[in-house]
Amino acid sequence: MNSPMVFVDTSVWIAYFRGTDAALVASVHGLIEDDRIALAAPVWIELLLGIRAQELKRFQRILSALPRYEPSAKTWNTIYNWAVEATAKGQRFGFADLLIAALCAEHHGELYSLDSDFLRMKKLRWIQTHK
């Protein structure tokens, strides 16, 4: 059985590039070696907007090697349906997080994040998380 792709969220990438959590760095390295990392377009943009100019070429080189997933009509419909459900249940989520999660769900992936909002999405059975 093939292992699912892992959509690595911005929070994990930041921790990875800082290198302060050895277990997280090893985990991401393992995913890279196994060709299991997926890059959601909003994460790619968030990372590019947050880096220093002198790191741009390094980031572009690393991130360009990863498969990038873009929103489709299905993605937008998923976000709309989730927004309706979340509102009915008194839940609130950021737009970028919904977009990342919808891309992950659409491609049957797992989401790897340090952001607790994704755990709430998992409880709503919208996504699967990694670890």
C-alpha positions as CSV (number, residue, x, y, z in Angstrom):
1,M,0.0,0.0,0.0
2,N,1.3,3.4,-0.9
3,S,1.8,5.9,1.9
4,P,-0.2,9.2,1.4
5,M,1.4,12.4,0.5
6,V,2.1,14.7,3.4
7,F,1.1,18.3,3.1
8,V,3.6,20.2,5.2
9,D,2.2,23.4,6.7
10,T,4.1,26.6,7.1
11,S,4.5,26.1,10.8
12,V,6.5,22.9,10.2
13,W,8.6,24.4,7.5
14,I,9.5,27.3,9.7
15,A,10.6,24.9,12.5
16,Y,12.4,22.8,10.0
17,F,14.4,25.7,8.6
18,R,15.2,27.0,12.1
19,G,16.6,23.6,12.9
20,T,15.9,23.8,16.6
21,D,13.7,20.6,16.9
22,A,15.9,17.6,15.9
23,A,12.9,15.2,15.8
24,L,11.0,17.5,13.5
25,V,14.0,18.0,11.2
26,A,14.5,14.2,11.0
27,S,10.8,13.7,10.3
28,V,10.8,16.2,7.4
29,H,14.1,14.8,6.1
30,G,12.5,11.3,6.1
31,L,9.5,12.6,4.2
32,I,11.8,14.3,1.6
33,E,13.8,11.2,1.2
34,D,10.6,9.1,0.7
35,D,9.2,11.6,-1.9
36,R,6.1,12.1,0.3
37,I,6.0,15.9,0.7
38,A,3.3,17.9,-1.0
39,L,3.4,21.6,-1.1
40,A,0.1,23.4,-1.0
41,A,0.2,26.7,-3.1
42,P,-0.8,28.9,0.0
43,V,2.1,27.4,2.0
44,W,4.5,28.1,-0.8
45,I,3.3,31.8,-0.9
46,E,3.4,32.1,2.9
47,L,7.0,30.9,2.9
48,L,8.1,33.2,0.1
49,L,6.5,36.2,1.8
50,G,8.3,35.4,5.1
51,I,11.9,34.8,4.1
52,R,14.8,37.2,4.0
53,A,16.0,38.3,0.6
54,Q,19.4,36.5,1.1
55,E,17.6,33.2,1.6
56,L,15.4,33.5,-1.5
57,K,17.5,31.4,-3.9
58,R,17.9,28.6,-1.3
59,F,14.2,28.5,-0.6
60,Q,13.3,28.5,-4.3
61,R,15.7,25.7,-5.0
62,I,14.3,23.5,-2.2
63,L,10.6,24.3,-2.8
64,S,10.8,24.0,-6.6
65,A,11.8,20.4,-6.2
66,L,8.5,19.6,-4.4
67,P,5.1,18.8,-6.1
68,R,2.9,21.9,-5.7
69,Y,-0.9,21.6,-5.5
70,E,-3.1,24.4,-6.8
71,P,-6.8,25.0,-6.0
72,S,-9.4,23.6,-8.4
73,A,-13.2,24.2,-8.6
74,K,-13.5,21.2,-6.3
75,T,-11.2,22.9,-3.7
76,W,-13.4,26.0,-3.6
77,N,-16.6,23.9,-3.3
78,T,-15.0,22.0,-0.4
79,I,-14.0,25.3,1.3
80,Y,-17.5,26.7,0.8
81,N,-19.1,23.5,2.3
82,W,-16.7,23.5,5.2
83,A,-17.4,27.2,5.9
84,V,-21.1,26.5,6.1
85,E,-20.6,23.5,8.4
86,A,-18.1,25.4,10.6
87,T,-20.4,28.4,11.0
88,A,-23.3,26.1,11.9
89,K,-21.1,24.5,14.6
90,G,-19.8,27.7,15.9
91,Q,-16.3,27.1,14.6
92,R,-14.0,29.6,13.0
93,F,-11.0,29.0,10.8
94,G,-8.6,31.2,8.8
95,F,-9.0,31.2,5.1
96,A,-5.5,30.1,4.3
97,D,-5.8,27.2,6.7
98,L,-9.1,26.1,5.0
99,L,-7.4,26.3,1.6
100,I,-4.4,24.2,2.7
101,A,-6.7,21.6,4.4
102,A,-9.0,21.4,1.4
103,L,-6.1,20.8,-1.0
104,C,-4.8,18.1,1.4
105,A,-8.3,16.5,1.6
106,E,-8.8,16.7,-2.2
107,H,-5.6,14.8,-2.8
108,H,-6.1,12.2,0.1
109,G,-3.1,13.4,1.9
110,E,-2.1,13.9,5.5
111,L,-1.5,17.3,7.0
112,Y,1.6,17.9,9.1
113,S,1.3,21.1,11.1
114,L,2.0,22.6,14.5
115,D,-1.2,24.7,14.3
116,S,-4.0,23.3,16.5
117,D,-6.7,24.6,14.1
118,F,-5.9,21.6,11.9
119,L,-6.6,19.3,14.9
120,R,-10.0,20.8,15.1
121,M,-10.5,20.2,11.4
122,K,-9.5,16.6,12.0
123,K,-12.2,16.3,14.7
124,L,-14.7,17.5,12.2
125,R,-13.4,14.6,10.0
126,W,-12.4,17.0,7.2
127,I,-8.7,15.9,7.1
128,Q,-6.2,13.4,8.3
129,T,-3.1,14.6,10.1
130,H,0.4,13.3,10.0
131,K,1.7,12.0,13.4
